[in-house]
Amino acid sequence: MRAAVWHNAKDVRVEENWEVKEVTKTDVKIKVAWAGICGSDLHEYLHGPIVIPANAPDALTGDTAPIVMGHEFAGVIDEVGSDVSDFKKGDRVVVNPLYTHGVKPPTLDLYDGFAFAGLASDGGFADYCVIPESMVHKVPEGMTLEEGALVEPMAVTVQALKEADFKFGQTCTVFGAGPIGLCTIIAAKAAGASKIIVFDLSEERLKKATEVGATHVFNSGNVDPVEEVKKIEPEGVDASFEVAGVGVTLNQAIHTAKSRGTVVIVSIFTKGVEIKPMDLTVSGVKITSSLAYEPEVFQRTIDSIAAGALDVKGVITDHIELEAIVTDGFERLSEDKSQAKILVKLSGES
């Protein structure tokens, strides 16, 4: 089968004869329809290995590179293992790609160690993927498989709003209007945010932010974000979502939150940053973080998309063929800031 395989930084190869794994008694084999390119995929392509197990087997999956990439995907079940009872051939499904030890309660399990299919085991940039039954969810009627490929990034942001204890009518800032920033805007809008104030350096991304629900957008290279927020909300916002991953935006997120407001770090920081603890002490602002999602949040995200409460299609900026994943996917995303979520077509089923 065809598969986009990570071998090293800047060395992802679309291989024509990659061998799909054997289906064990608790696995399902999925004919992949659509898969999204994530920022973490791009980081692995440009700078990896970051989390891909290149030198030793992953502690949870036991796999090592080379690995088929792709952890945002949906498709149709092609085969089920002998002990699989909840799924059958032909079921439309989306994959929760998160591996955990599963020995702690759901709210703590994620922080006991985790890995992702597509980063620590073979994932969805392939014609077929074999995955444990426990990681598979049915796609409801009325929801497309393209939307299914967007469940994973949306679940990240639904979890972020849960971490903020965000309530209907509250206000927020979003620093960074890349794919996860756009999903944060969509989630905040669905949660009933009255004001969603977004900052980015890209005019193209700010335009897209407006399209998906931002009420105010600013180029942070042209204005002081803290001053602009205080013009709109003199006391600050209820929640600030840091989705850029740089020190300056983290500090801006802190200073745009109101007294006893919340800052949620959603991005991945590649190096240390400096903050002043007294900025928190004198304001009561709380900092929390969110990286992935609890199983219940993943299912809730599916249900919300299917019900039309989360309109995710607005983040899609292009569809490409698997053979073009390097040139039209990774390279393009690294150079073209107008791109948000690029979907890779495998079977292309709906």
C-alpha positions in Angstrom: 0.0 0.0 0.0 1.0 3.7 -0.3 2.3 5.4 2.9 4.0 8.6 3.8 6.9 7.4 6.0 9.1 9.4 8.3 12.8 8.4 8.1 14.4 11.6 9.4 14.1 15.3 9.4 13.4 16.5 5.9 13.1 12.8 4.8 9.5 11.8 4.5 9.0 9.3 1.6 5.8 8.3 0.0 6.4 4.6 -0.4 4.3 2.4 -2.7 4.8 -1.0 -1.1 4.7 -0.3 2.6 3.3 -3.4 4.4 0.2 -2.9 6.6 0.4 -4.4 10.0 -1.4 -7.7 10.8 -4.8 -7.4 12.4 -4.8 -8.9 15.8 -7.9 -10.1 17.6 -8.6 -6.7 19.2 -7.7 -4.6 16.2 -9.6 -3.0 13.3 -8.2 -2.3 9.9 -9.3 1.1 8.5 -9.3 2.1 4.9 -8.3 5.8 5.4 -10.4 8.4 3.6 -8.9 11.7 4.8 -6.1 12.7 7.0 -5.1 16.2 8.3 -1.6 17.6 8.5 -0.9 18.8 12.1 1.6 21.3 13.3 3.4 18.5 15.2 3.7 16.6 11.9 5.3 19.7 10.4 7.7 20.0 13.4 8.8 16.4 12.9 9.4 16.9 9.2 11.4 20.1 9.8 13.2 19.4 13.0 12.6 15.8 14.1 12.9 13.5 15.8 11.0 15.3 18.5 8.6 12.7 19.9 9.1 10.1 17.1 11.0 7.2 18.6 14.1 7.2 16.4 16.7 5.6 18.6 14.7 3.3 20.9 11.3 1.7 21.0 8.4 3.9 22.3 7.5 2.9 25.8 3.8 2.5 25.0 3.8 1.2 21.4 7.1 -0.6 21.2 7.6 0.9 17.7 10.6 2.7 16.3 11.1 4.8 13.1 10.6 4.6 10.2 7.0 5.3 11.0 3.9 6.2 8.9 2.9 9.7 9.9 -0.6 11.1 10.4 -2.7 11.2 13.6 -5.8 13.2 12.4 -7.8 10.7 10.3 -11.0 9.0 9.5 -12.1 6.2 7.2 -14.1 3.0 6.7 -13.5 -0.3 8.5 -12.1 -2.9 6.1 -11.5 -5.8 8.6 -12.1 -6.5 12.2 -10.3 -8.8 14.6 -11.9 -12.0 16.0 -12.7 -10.4 19.4 -14.0 -7.1 18.0 -17.8 -6.8 18.8 -18.7 -3.1 18.5 -17.6 -2.5 14.9 -18.0 -4.3 11.6 -16.7 -4.0 8.1 -18.2 -0.9 6.4 -18.5 1.2 9.6 -17.4 4.9 9.1 -15.0 5.7 11.9 -12.7 8.3 13.3 -9.6 7.4 15.3 -8.6 8.8 18.7 -4.9 8.4 18.2 -3.9 8.7 21.9 -2.1 5.8 23.5 -2.1 5.9 27.4 -1.3 3.4 30.1 -5.0 3.5 31.1 -4.5 2.8 34.8 -5.5 6.1 36.2 -8.8 8.1 36.1 -9.5 9.8 32.8 -8.6 13.3 34.2 -5.2 12.0 35.3 -4.5 9.3 32.8 -3.1 11.6 30.1 -0.5 12.9 32.5 0.8 9.4 33.3 2.5 9.2 29.9 1.1 9.1 26.4 1.9 8.6 22.7 0.2 9.1 19.4 -0.5 6.9 16.5 1.2 8.6 13.5 4.1 9.7 15.7 4.9 6.6 17.9 3.2 3.9 15.7 2.0 3.8 12.1 -0.8 6.3 11.4 -3.2 7.6 8.8 -1.0 8.9 6.0 -1.6 5.6 4.3 -4.2 3.6 2.4 -4.8 1.5 5.4 -4.1 1.7 9.1 -4.5 -1.0 11.8 -5.4 0.4 15.2 -6.8 -1.1 18.5 -10.6 -1.2 18.7 -10.5 0.9 21.9 -9.2 3.9 19.9 -12.0 3.9 17.3 -15.3 5.9 17.3 -18.2 5.7 14.9 -18.9 8.6 12.7 -22.6 9.6 13.1 -24.9 10.0 10.2 -24.8 13.5 8.7 -21.1 13.9 9.5 -18.6 13.6 6.7 -15.3 11.8 6.9 -13.6 15.1 6.0 -15.1 16.4 9.3 -14.0 13.2 11.0 -10.4 14.1 10.1 -10.8 17.3 12.0 -12.1 15.8 15.2 -8.6 15.4 16.8 -7.5 19.0 16.5 -11.0 20.2 17.6 -10.9 17.9 20.6 -7.6 19.6 21.7 -9.4 23.0 21.8 -12.6 21.7 23.4 -10.3 20.3 26.2 -8.6 23.7 26.4 -12.0 25.4 27.0 -12.8 22.8 29.7 -9.5 23.6 31.4 -10.4 27.3 31.4 -13.9 26.5 32.9 -15.2 28.7 30.1 -18.8 29.8 30.4 -21.5 31.1 28.1 -21.2 34.9 27.6 -17.6 35.1 28.8 -14.8 36.8 26.8 -11.4 35.6 25.6 -8.2 36.4 23.7 -6.5 34.0 21.3 -2.9 34.5 20.6 -2.0 32.7 17.3 -4.4 32.1 14.4 -2.8 28.9 13.0 -4.9 25.7 12.8 -5.2 25.2 16.5 -5.9 28.9 17.1 -8.7 28.7 14.5 -10.1 25.6 16.2 -9.9 27.5 19.5 -12.0 30.3 18.0 -14.6 27.8 16.7 -14.8 26.1 20.1 -15.1 29.4 21.9 -17.8 30.6 19.6 -19.7 27.3 20.1 -19.3 27.7 23.9 -21.1 31.1 23.7 -18.2 33.5 23.9 -19.4 37.1 23.7 -16.1 38.5 22.5 -13.2 36.6 20.9 -10.2 38.9 20.4 -7.5 37.4 18.2 -3.9 38.4 17.5 -1.5 37.1 14.9 1.3 38.5 12.6 -0.3 37.2 9.4 -3.1 39.2 7.7 -4.2 36.1 5.9 -4.6 34.2 9.1 -6.5 37.1 10.7 -8.9 37.1 7.8 -9.5 33.4 8.3 -10.0 34.1 12.1 -12.8 36.5 11.3 -14.4 34.0 8.9 -14.6 31.3 11.6 -15.9 33.5 14.4 -13.5 36.1 15.8 -15.2 39.3 16.9 -12.0 41.4 16.9 -8.7 40.7 15.1 -5.4 42.6 15.3 -2.0 42.3 13.7 0.2 42.2 16.8 3.1 43.6 14.8 1.2 46.8 14.4 -0.5 47.3 17.8 0.1 46.6 21.5 -2.2 43.7 22.2 -2.6 44.6 25.9 -3.7 48.1 25.1 -6.1 47.0 22.4 -7.8 44.4 24.7 -8.1 47.1 27.5 -9.9 49.4 25.0 -12.5 46.6 24.4 -12.6 45.0 27.9 -11.1 47.5 30.4 -10.9 44.9 33.1 -9.4 42.2 30.8 -10.9 39.0 29.5 -12.1 35.9 31.3 -9.7 33.6 29.5 -6.6 34.0 27.4 -5.5 31.1 25.1 -1.9 31.0 24.2 -1.6 29.2 20.9 1.6 30.7 19.4 4.3 29.1 21.6 6.5 32.1 22.2 7.4 34.1 25.3 6.1 37.4 24.2 2.6 36.1 23.5 2.5 34.2 26.8 3.2 37.4 28.7 0.6 39.2 26.6 -1.9 36.5 27.4 -1.2 37.0 31.1 -1.6 40.8 30.9 -4.9 40.6 28.9 -6.6 38.3 31.4 -8.7 40.0 34.1 -8.1 39.7 37.8 -8.5 36.0 38.7 -8.9 35.2 35.0 -7.3 32.1 33.4 -4.5 31.7 30.9 -4.5 28.4 29.0 -1.3 27.3 27.2 -2.4 25.2 24.2 0.8 25.5 22.1 4.0 23.5 22.4 7.0 25.6 23.5 10.3 24.4 22.0 12.4 26.4 24.5 12.1 28.1 27.9 10.5 31.5 28.3 10.6 34.1 31.0 7.6 35.4 33.0 7.4 37.5 36.2 5.6 35.5 38.9 4.6 38.8 40.5 2.4 39.5 37.4 0.4 36.5 38.6 0.6 37.2 42.3 -0.8 40.8 42.1 -3.6 39.8 39.6 -4.7 36.4 40.8 -4.4 35.2 37.2 -4.1 31.4 36.9 -2.0 29.6 34.3 -3.0 26.1 33.2 -2.3 24.1 30.1 -3.8 21.6 27.7 -2.1 19.3 25.2 -4.5 16.5 24.3 -8.0 15.4 25.5 -9.9 13.1 27.8 -11.8 10.3 26.0 -15.1 11.9 27.0 -14.0 15.2 25.4 -13.1 13.4 22.2 -16.6 11.8 22.0 -18.2 15.1 22.9 -16.4 16.7 20.0 -17.7 14.1 17.6 -21.2 14.7 18.8 -20.9 18.5 18.6 -19.6 18.4 15.0 -22.4 15.9 14.0 -25.0 18.2 15.6 -23.7 21.3 13.8 -22.6 23.0 17.0 -19.0 23.0 15.9 -18.6 24.1 12.3 -15.1 22.8 11.5 -14.9 23.0 7.7 -13.8 26.7 7.9 -10.3 25.7 8.9 -9.7 23.6 5.7 -7.7 25.6 3.2 -6.7 22.8 0.7 -7.0 19.2 -0.3 -4.0 17.4 -1.7 -3.0 13.9 -2.9 -0.7 11.7 -0.8 2.0 11.8 -3.4 2.3 15.6 -2.9 2.4 15.6 0.9 6.0 16.9 1.0 5.9 19.6 -1.6 2.2 20.7 -1.3 1.9 19.8 2.4 4.9 20.1 4.6 6.9 22.6 2.5 3.9 24.7 1.7 2.8 24.9 5.4 6.3 26.0 6.4 6.3 28.9 3.9 2.7 29.9 3.2 0.9 31.5 6.3 -2.4 31.6 4.4 -2.6 27.9 4.8 -4.3 26.5 7.9 -5.6 22.9 7.7 -4.5 20.9 4.6 -6.3 17.5 4.2 -4.6 14.6 2.5 -6.9 12.5 0.3 -6.5 8.8 0.6 -9.7 7.0 -0.6 -11.5 10.3 -0.6 -14.8 8.7 0.6 -17.3 11.0 2.3 
